[in-house]
């Protein structure tokens, strides 16, 4: 259009107005085609992301849910690791016949070298990994018999890997608690500050801190 039409307009075989219209309509066609290309690109990206989500949803559940409900108000916080054994795939056993009893309301600190299993104890307590030997009980109840949602609601975890989502501080505090009230968010912030200052938590709370 630009070359042939320009030559025809220069020779007088094509009106200047018609040539200007052809150039204009070409530019008008360019943007929809560009948008179509962008739409196809977004479609391919969306399909790749959708496939990842579907693969995640179709992943078999490795840790089955328990059948016993755990009312949060009745949790005292007594923990016991009895003969616990665990090791990551392809590595030497990390825990062998590990025993630990934490009385309700007490505060303990577990120290050790990097990779010695401190974080693993917390992950086993939250049932992020399945035990390979032994048993963990909460208030005398085996944690593998408890409903996962109830178990994890009864435990407060302050991880050493901190991530803040885009949003307000209140939204980050209330993440995962869709019915959290402003008063509950403020109380959680106060409890976190108390824990930061090494003050004891109320007896009706179980706190775990990785340091």
Order of alpha helices (4+ residues) and beta strands (2+ residues): alpha-alpha-beta-beta-alpha-beta-beta-alpha-beta-alpha-alpha-beta
